[in-house]
Amino acid sequence: MILNAIIEDSFGQSDFLSGIAELHATDILNRGNRIRLKSGQILFQQGDPAHKSFLVLNGRLKLIKLHEEGKEAILRYIGPGEMTAIISVFKEKEYPATAETIGITEAVGWDKQTMVQLMLDYPPLTVNMLRCTINRLDELQNRYLENCTEQVEQRISRALLRIMKQSGRRAEDGIHIDFPLSRQELADYTGTTVYTVSRILSTWEKKGWIKSKREQIIICDPHSLVLFSEHP
Amino acid sequence: MLKIDPETTIQELLKQHPCATVMFIARRMLCVGCPAQAFHTLEEVARIHGSTIDDLCAAIRDAISK
């Protein structure tokens, strides 16, 4: 069955489906709606009523929040095996951000009623969703503290390391961040300007910590970057 | 003697042998919880932290046997 292949390929280690038998996982996925989007398409728009939560099967989503004066903040990237819009659907509110695809993206969406029923049918799913939500909260708390208390260089180094951990791919010359990430996006993600990001990335490139061409960032020396982010 | 593959990543090692954590901490190595855990091999980590791979493997074996 194609669905099983997707489960295997995309996320043998998916947190969302961890500890759930394949038969049940298939049922969970089948009770949602599959959607396939091209690169740069919008899965949901900030401000629209939040009817569905989504699990990314493959591809990636960028969550963008627009604030006053039209500035964009990138809240998070959602990769294969990760969920989004759980809170807004449960709270029956609007989507707090816009989800845009990076590369061809396949996802499954469930409405609130179906999700609640699935959680009753499969208690391990509920545990997994709770764990995911707690991890997200933890990450947000840390990032908030970083924003308030830390220098911008540390914020950027931690952001890069976070993204590397989530979407890194090992290669000869270092760990590649496996999707196009522009300086503007990095600035939006860390709450600073593209000028600051460019200046800092250039410094790190001279030190040999990273390599960056166009929108591709390669972490050549993660150890130095980690030391830098821990000890300013 | 327990065979330790220098090409093992830190993540794999800690999954197989959680007790090795103590060794990293005692040696003041930042590997536990490091974002590069899934990518760095024992060989690389030894080099980065200024020891030899044999030295590191011996320390790991020692921690596992306790």
Interface residues (C-beta under 8 A of the other chain):
Chain A: L161 R162 M164 K165 G168 R170 I175 I219 P222 H223 V226 L227 E230
Chain B: L30 C34 P35 A36 Q37 A38 F39 H40 I48
